[in-house]
Amino acid sequence: MSELTDRNRFSGRLSRYARVSGSIGGIATKMAAQRLFGRDLDKAANAAEIREALGGLKGPVMKVAQILATIPDALPREYAQELSQLQADAPAMGWVFVKRRMKTELGEDWQSRYKSFERDAISAASLGQVHRAEAHDGTKLAVKLQYPDMSSAVEADVRQMNLFLNLAKQYDSSVDTGEIRKELADRLREELDYEREAKHMALYRHMLNGSGAVHVPEHYPNLSTERLLTMTWVDGKRLLSYKDADQETRNAIAVNMFKAWYIPFHKYGVIHGDPHLGNYSVRDDLTINLLDFGCVRIFPAHFVGGVIDLYKALRDGDHDLAVHAYETWGFKDLSKELVDTLNIWASLLYGPLMEDRPRLIAVAEKPGEYGREHAAKVHRKLKELGPVQPPREFVFMDRAAIGLGGVFLHLQAELNWHRLFHDIIEGYDTEAIAKQQAEALKVADLELLP
């Protein structure tokens, strides 16, 4: 049986390789021919072809493409624009497949372990789908069920990700994506482990306990496995349903969103790395439900110190402190020109925090294009400076910050971001962060990432 399963997985992986390689390889051949015959490369057209090819594949490769599209300068602008349009929705498994998967995870009597279990999924994404259910005590539940053989799909897509990045590099080699590749691969593999995701939920409940701003589902371990996650159902409305609410309402939601991101990072060194709008919902009291804990990044306390040091460096115009901060982040070989270039990008993240007045998070930018103008400036300069390798720690921190900024733009929130930020970092001390982090990780049975 094990040999047959292994053979099926190997066969599935080969099939996945063929589909991804075929889709991207055909475009690569076309590009090579254009170069051979001295024709101008049409970036926009080729980027559109890649989006269309990947859109037909679904699964993990789409998640990789979406993430790459949100990392400034990881891809040429034309590619980022096209890939940002990809949707992670996937066809849900039918009831026959659901029963088979649930039987595999919980055994023959799986249905008797729930009071009720809805046949149709309420949502389906790149790695799994969610069903409503009810516990025997009447508690409403959300049951997240992973699609069959996702480990093979992930491994196939992680390997083939290199094809896509190498394809983009033919156009532009100003950013070395080596560390980005490693970070994406590690986090994507972690998303397959629902037992780890349950620990992430416990971590966030601990960190945000007492905030009064954010709610996290509770895990049902006796109804969960490595590929099945049962948790309490949390009621809430889509965040975008409040776009036309009054200013006070939108500001209140934004304050709670700010706490949901800034408290875990600046007090515990933890980031929720998937800022998709669907991962938040809003309760009637305007507090936030935080959902989907597969993509969580844990940083050492000194990294948080570097982030706060960079804020101080930009505020005070302290070049030496900025160099120290970037080195703490993991950047290497920092020339003055490179530091000045990175500061252009950092000004996007820190600019709103340095003005002690109510304001929008940004002016004259669409939510989906948040940060694009700054990224363009950085990109032009990086071309002059040669290949720059962003540290892997930078990937999800930057992505989360950009995603959160987009949320604030959707809400058109006008807040004193400076005071919100200072309320959280007041009395900042690296040793205190390390201690709080160690306690939180112990509660959640997690370890600090290397």
C-alpha positions in Angstrom: 0.0 0.0 0.0 2.8 2.4 0.9 4.7 1.6 -2.3 1.5 2.2 -4.3 0.9 5.6 -2.5 4.5 6.6 -3.1 4.2 5.7 -6.8 1.0 7.7 -7.1 2.6 10.7 -5.5 5.6 10.4 -7.8 3.3 10.1 -10.8 1.3 13.1 -9.6 4.4 15.2 -9.1 5.7 14.3 -12.6 2.3 15.3 -14.1 2.5 18.6 -12.2 6.0 19.2 -13.4 4.9 18.6 -17.0 1.9 21.0 -16.8 3.9 23.9 -15.1 7.0 23.3 -17.2 5.0 23.1 -20.4 3.1 26.3 -19.7 6.1 28.4 -18.8 8.5 26.6 -21.1 6.5 27.4 -24.2 6.6 31.1 -23.3 10.4 30.9 -22.6 10.9 29.3 -26.1 9.0 32.1 -27.7 11.1 34.7 -25.9 14.3 33.1 -26.9 13.2 33.2 -30.5 12.4 36.9 -30.2 15.9 37.5 -28.9 17.5 35.3 -31.6 15.9 37.3 -34.4 16.6 40.6 -32.7 13.0 41.6 -32.0 12.0 43.8 -29.2 10.7 41.9 -26.2 7.1 42.8 -25.4 7.1 42.5 -21.6 3.4 43.3 -21.3 2.3 40.6 -23.8 4.6 38.0 -22.3 3.5 38.8 -18.8 -0.2 38.4 -19.8 0.6 35.0 -21.4 2.2 33.9 -18.1 -0.8 35.0 -16.1 -3.1 33.1 -18.4 -1.0 30.0 -18.2 -0.7 30.0 -14.4 -4.3 30.9 -14.0 -5.3 27.6 -15.6 -3.1 25.6 -13.2 -4.5 26.6 -9.9 -3.0 25.1 -6.7 0.2 26.3 -4.9 1.8 27.8 -8.0 -0.8 30.5 -8.0 -0.1 31.3 -4.4 3.6 31.6 -5.2 2.8 33.9 -8.2 0.5 36.1 -6.1 3.2 36.5 -3.4 5.9 37.4 -5.9 3.6 40.0 -7.3 3.4 41.8 -4.0 7.1 41.9 -3.2 8.5 45.1 -4.5 11.1 44.6 -7.3 11.0 40.8 -7.1 9.6 41.0 -10.6 9.5 43.5 -13.4 6.5 45.8 -13.2 4.6 44.3 -16.1 4.8 40.8 -14.5 3.7 42.2 -11.1 0.7 43.9 -12.6 -0.5 40.8 -14.4 0.1 38.3 -11.6 -1.6 40.5 -9.0 -4.8 39.8 -10.9 -4.6 36.0 -10.3 -7.3 34.7 -8.0 -6.6 31.8 -5.5 -10.1 30.4 -5.9 -10.2 26.8 -6.9 -13.0 24.4 -7.7 -14.2 22.7 -4.5 -14.0 19.0 -4.0 -17.3 17.2 -4.5 -19.0 15.3 -1.7 -17.6 11.9 -2.7 -14.1 13.2 -2.5 -14.9 15.0 0.8 -16.1 11.8 2.4 -13.1 10.0 1.3 -10.7 12.6 2.6 -12.6 12.9 5.9 -12.5 9.2 6.3 -8.7 9.2 5.7 -8.2 11.9 8.4 -10.7 10.9 11.1 -11.7 7.3 10.3 -14.8 5.4 9.3 -17.0 7.1 11.9 -16.0 10.6 11.1 -19.5 11.9 10.5 -20.7 10.8 14.0 -18.0 13.0 15.6 -19.9 16.1 14.4 -23.5 16.9 15.2 -23.8 18.2 11.6 -21.5 18.7 8.6 -22.5 20.7 5.5 -21.8 18.9 2.2 -21.0 22.0 0.1 -17.8 24.0 0.9 -18.4 27.6 1.7 -15.0 28.6 0.3 -12.2 26.9 -1.7 -8.7 28.2 -2.2 -5.3 27.0 -3.5 -4.5 24.4 -0.9 -7.9 23.4 0.6 -11.5 24.2 1.3 -13.7 25.1 4.3 -17.0 23.5 5.4 -19.5 24.6 8.0 -20.2 22.1 10.8 -21.6 21.9 14.3 -20.2 20.2 17.4 -22.4 18.0 19.6 -22.6 20.8 22.2 -24.0 23.2 19.5 -20.8 25.2 18.9 -20.6 26.4 15.3 -17.4 25.1 13.6 -15.3 25.7 10.5 -13.6 22.7 9.1 -10.6 23.2 6.8 -9.8 20.2 4.6 -6.7 20.0 2.5 -6.9 18.7 -1.0 -5.5 15.3 -1.8 -1.7 15.0 -2.4 -1.0 18.7 -1.9 2.6 17.9 -0.8 3.4 16.6 -4.2 1.8 19.7 -5.8 3.8 22.0 -3.6 7.1 20.3 -4.2 6.5 20.4 -8.0 5.5 24.0 -7.9 8.4 25.1 -5.7 10.9 23.5 -8.0 9.2 25.0 -11.1 9.1 28.4 -9.5 12.7 28.7 -10.6 11.6 28.5 -14.2 9.4 31.5 -13.7 11.9 33.6 -11.8 14.6 32.8 -14.3 12.2 33.8 -17.1 11.7 37.2 -15.4 15.4 37.5 -14.8 16.0 37.5 -18.6 14.3 40.9 -18.6 15.8 42.4 -15.4 18.6 41.2 -13.1 18.8 44.1 -10.7 17.3 42.0 -7.8 18.8 38.7 -6.8 15.8 36.5 -5.8 17.8 33.6 -4.3 16.8 34.3 -0.7 13.2 35.1 -1.8 13.0 31.6 -3.3 14.1 29.9 -0.1 11.7 31.9 2.0 8.7 31.2 -0.3 9.5 27.5 -0.4 9.8 27.2 3.4 6.6 29.1 4.2 4.6 27.3 1.5 5.7 23.9 2.9 4.7 25.0 6.4 1.2 25.9 5.1 0.6 22.2 4.4 1.0 21.5 8.2 -2.4 22.1 9.8 -1.0 21.0 13.2 1.5 23.9 12.9 -1.3 26.3 11.9 -3.2 25.3 15.1 -0.2 26.3 17.1 -0.1 29.6 15.2 -3.7 30.2 16.3 -2.8 29.5 19.9 0.1 31.9 19.5 -2.1 34.7 18.2 -4.7 34.1 20.9 -2.0 34.6 23.5 -0.5 37.7 21.9 -3.8 39.5 21.3 -5.5 38.4 24.5 -6.7 41.5 26.3 -6.3 43.8 23.2 -10.1 44.0 22.9 -9.5 44.5 19.2 -9.0 41.1 17.6 -10.6 37.6 17.8 -9.0 34.3 16.9 -10.8 31.0 16.4 -10.3 28.2 18.9 -8.8 24.9 17.8 -10.6 21.5 18.2 -7.6 19.1 18.5 -9.8 15.9 18.7 -11.3 16.8 15.3 -8.0 17.8 13.6 -5.0 16.2 12.0 -2.0 17.3 10.0 -4.3 17.8 6.9 -7.6 18.7 8.7 -8.2 21.7 10.9 -11.4 22.1 12.9 -11.9 25.4 14.7 -14.7 27.6 16.1 -16.7 29.5 13.5 -16.4 33.3 13.8 -19.2 35.5 12.5 -18.3 38.7 10.7 -18.9 40.8 7.6 -16.4 41.3 4.7 -14.1 44.1 5.4 -14.9 45.8 2.1 -18.6 45.9 3.0 -17.6 48.9 5.2 -16.0 51.0 2.4 -19.0 53.3 2.3 -19.5 53.5 6.1 -19.1 56.8 7.9 -15.5 58.0 8.7 -15.8 57.2 12.4 -16.7 53.6 11.6 -13.9 53.1 9.1 -11.4 54.7 11.5 -12.4 52.3 14.3 -12.0 49.3 12.0 -8.6 50.6 10.9 -7.4 51.0 14.5 -8.3 47.4 15.2 -6.5 46.3 12.0 -3.4 48.3 13.1 -3.4 46.5 16.5 -3.9 43.1 14.8 -0.6 43.6 12.9 1.6 45.9 15.0 1.1 44.3 18.4 2.3 40.8 17.4 5.3 42.1 15.5 6.6 44.9 17.7 5.9 43.1 21.0 6.6 39.5 20.0 8.4 39.5 16.6 5.5 37.7 14.8 3.9 38.5 11.4 0.8 37.2 9.8 2.3 36.9 6.4 -0.9 36.7 4.2 -2.6 40.1 4.1 -5.4 39.0 1.8 -8.6 40.9 2.5 -10.5 37.6 2.9 -8.4 36.8 5.9 -10.2 39.4 8.0 -13.8 39.9 8.9 -15.5 42.6 11.0 -17.9 42.0 13.9 -20.9 44.2 14.7 -18.9 45.9 17.4 -16.2 46.7 14.7 -13.6 44.4 16.2 -11.7 42.1 13.9 -11.8 38.4 13.3 -8.3 37.2 12.1 -8.4 34.1 10.0 -6.1 31.7 8.2 -2.8 31.1 10.2 -0.9 29.0 7.7 1.5 31.8 6.7 3.1 33.1 9.9 6.7 34.4 10.2 8.5 34.5 13.6 11.5 36.8 13.8 14.2 37.1 16.5 13.9 40.0 18.9 17.0 41.8 17.4 15.2 41.9 14.0 12.4 43.8 15.6 15.0 46.1 17.1 16.4 46.7 13.7 13.0 47.7 12.4 12.5 50.2 15.2 16.1 51.5 14.8 15.4 52.2 11.1 12.3 54.2 12.1 14.5 56.3 14.4 17.2 56.6 11.7 14.8 58.0 9.1 13.2 60.3 11.7 16.6 61.7 12.8 18.4 61.5 9.5 21.0 59.2 11.1 22.8 57.4 8.2 25.0 55.2 10.5 21.9 54.0 12.4 20.2 53.2 9.1 23.2 51.1 8.1 23.1 49.3 11.4 19.3 48.6 11.0 19.6 47.3 7.5 22.5 45.0 8.5 20.3 43.8 11.4 17.6 43.0 8.8 20.2 40.9 6.8 21.3 43.3 4.0 24.9 43.0 3.1 27.5 45.1 1.2 25.7 48.4 1.9 27.1 51.3 0.0 25.8 54.8 0.7 24.0 54.7 -2.6 22.3 51.5 -1.7 21.3 52.7 1.8 19.8 55.9 0.2 17.9 53.7 -2.3 16.5 51.4 0.5 15.5 54.5 2.4 13.2 55.5 -0.5 11.3 52.3 0.0 11.4 52.6 3.8 9.9 56.0 3.6 6.7 54.4 2.3 6.5 52.1 5.4 7.5 54.7 7.9 6.4 58.0 6.5 2.9 57.9 8.0 4.3 56.9 11.4 6.5 60.0 11.5 3.8 62.7 11.1 2.1 63.5 14.4 -1.3 64.3 12.9 -4.4 62.5 11.5 -3.9 61.6 7.8 -4.5 59.0 5.1 -1.9 56.2 5.0 -1.1 57.4 1.4 -2.3 60.0 -1.0 -3.4 59.5 -4.7 -2.7 55.8 -4.8 -5.3 53.1 -5.5 -5.4 50.3 -2.9 -4.2 47.7 -5.3 -1.3 49.9 -6.3 -0.1 50.8 -2.9 3.7 51.3 -2.9 4.0 51.1 -6.7 5.4 54.6 -7.1 8.0 54.1 -4.5 8.9 50.7 -5.9 9.4 52.3 -9.3 11.9 54.8 -7.9 13.8 52.0 -6.1 13.8 49.8 -9.1 15.3 52.4 -11.3 18.1 53.0 -8.8 18.8 49.3 -8.3 19.4 48.9 -12.0 22.2 51.4 -11.7 23.7 49.7 -8.6 23.7 46.1 -9.9 22.2 42.9 -8.4 20.9 43.4 -4.8 19.9 40.4 -2.7 17.1 41.1 -0.3 17.4 39.0 2.8 14.8 36.3 3.2 13.5 37.9 6.4 12.5 41.0 4.4 10.0 39.1 2.1 7.0 38.6 4.3 7.5 41.6 6.5 7.5 43.8 3.5 4.6 41.9 1.9 2.5 42.2 5.1 3.1 45.9 5.5 2.1 46.6 1.8 -1.0 44.4 2.2 -2.0 46.3 5.4 -1.4 49.6 3.7 -3.8 48.5 1.0 -6.5 47.7 3.6 -6.1 51.2 5.1 -6.5 52.7 1.7 -9.6 50.7 1.0 -11.1 52.1 4.2 -9.8 55.6 3.5 -9.0 55.7 7.2 -7.7 59.0 8.6 -5.7 58.4 11.8 -2.8 59.6 13.8 -0.6 56.6 12.8 2.3 58.2 14.7 0.5 58.0 18.1 -0.8 54.5 17.4 2.7 53.3 16.7 4.3 55.0 19.7 1.6 53.6 22.0 2.8 50.1 21.0 6.6 50.7 21.0 6.7 52.8 24.1 9.3 51.5 26.5 10.7 49.3 23.7 13.5 47.0 24.8 15.0 44.1 22.9 15.4 41.9 26.0 11.7 42.5 27.0 10.6 41.5 23.4 12.8 38.3 23.6 11.3 37.4 27.0 7.7 38.0 25.8 8.3 36.1 22.6 9.8 33.1 24.5 6.8 32.9 26.8 4.4 33.1 23.8 6.2 30.4 21.9 6.2 28.2 24.9 2.4 28.6 25.3 1.9 27.7 21.6 4.5 24.9 21.6 6.5 26.6 18.9 10.2 27.4 18.4 12.0 30.4 17.0 12.7 30.0 13.3 16.4 29.8 12.3 
